[in-house]
Amino acid sequence: MTALYRLDSTSADIARAFNARAGEDPWAGGQIAPGGFAPVVTAGRDFIAGPRPAGKLLTARIVPRVWGVPPPGPLSTEAGYGVLSVRNADSPFWIGNLRNAEFRCLVPATAFLVPGKGKDRDGRRLRHWVGCADQPLFALAGVWKDSEVPSFALLTCPPNDVLQMAGRDAMPAILPANPEARDLWLHGDWPRARQLIRPYSAAMMTVR
């Protein structure tokens, strides 16, 4: 899975693309690393647990959250930051949040970094920035946790052919380039929403 991604779009660009309120997030574009704040798009109520009022869909809006959810109990991560990705959506640690659409979020991105096979002329491992040819600004499927840290993690899925060739065993779940898919992730029931967690078309990927 990726441990670095880029979001080279402003809050205003994200708001227009995802039909969301820009809020007070001043994001101007740049690189996001584990443990850093990044804009996410949510239709939930921040810091308030429990389901939204019946029949009421809250307006999607941009909020800043930390990439990396604090691990459960006394566990810690080797790198010193939280859990970056969801590899098992049925895990007890994640399933309650995923079943509740309020805790699902869109994670805007313009590219994500994956290590490649082999090394460059300086002996460093090759690295590739991967993007989407059909949507320069795309949404990764995310989930946030109602904890002491306002954090989020990315959903993963099996790799497509492009990521397999790079030696990856998983990839971020990229949502299709249509408003209906984004609305389903933010508002839909879990059995339907989880169908979006699948490899993105290799023909639509760009690698540099």
Residue, then its C-alpha position, 0 to 999 in steps of 0.5 A: m500500500t502507498a505511504l505517500y500521496r499528493l493532492d495538488s488541488t486547492s480546497a475550492d477545487i475539491a469543493r467544486a469537484f465533489n459538490a461539497r462545502a469548502g469549510e475553513d480548510p485552507w488547503a492549497g495543494g501539496q504532499i501528504a505523509p503519514g501523521g500529517f493533516a489532509p482534507v477529507v470530504t465527509a457527510g457525517r457529524d465530526f466528533i459526534a458518535g452515532p447515526r445521523p437523524a433518520g431520513k436526513l442527509l447532511t451536506a458533504r463538506i471538507v474537513p482536515r483530518v490526520w492520516g493514520v488512525p490510532p491503533p486499538g488498545p495498547l498496540s503501537t505502530e513501528a513507524g510511530y503513526g497510526v493505522l494508514s489502511v484498511r486491509n480487512a473491511d470485516s475486522p471488528f476494528w473497522i466494521g462498525n464504522l464502515r456499516n455506518a455511512e456517517f464515518r465513511c469519507l472521500v479522500p481527494a488525491t491527484a497521485f499516490l506513490v508506490p515503490g517499484k521493482g529494481k533500483d535507479r542509477d544511484g542504487r535507490r529503489l525505484r518509486h512511481w507516482v500513480g494517477c488516473a487518466d480519466q480523473p486528474l482529481f480523484a477520490l480514494a475510499g476512506v473511513w474516519k474514527d471518532s477518537e481523541v485524534p481526528s483521523f482517517a484511513l484508506l480502504t485497500c483492494p487487490p492490485n490491478d495489473v499495473l500495480q501487480m507489475a510494480g510488485r504491490d499486493a494491494m492498492p488504494a480503493i479509487l472510486p469511479a469518476n461519477p457523482e453517484a459512486r461518491d454519493l453511494w460511499l458517503h450515504g449508501d448502505w454498506p452492502r452496496a457501498r462495499q462493492l466500490i472496493r475493487p481494483y481500478s481499471a489498469a487502462m485508466m492508470t498513469v504511471r511516472 
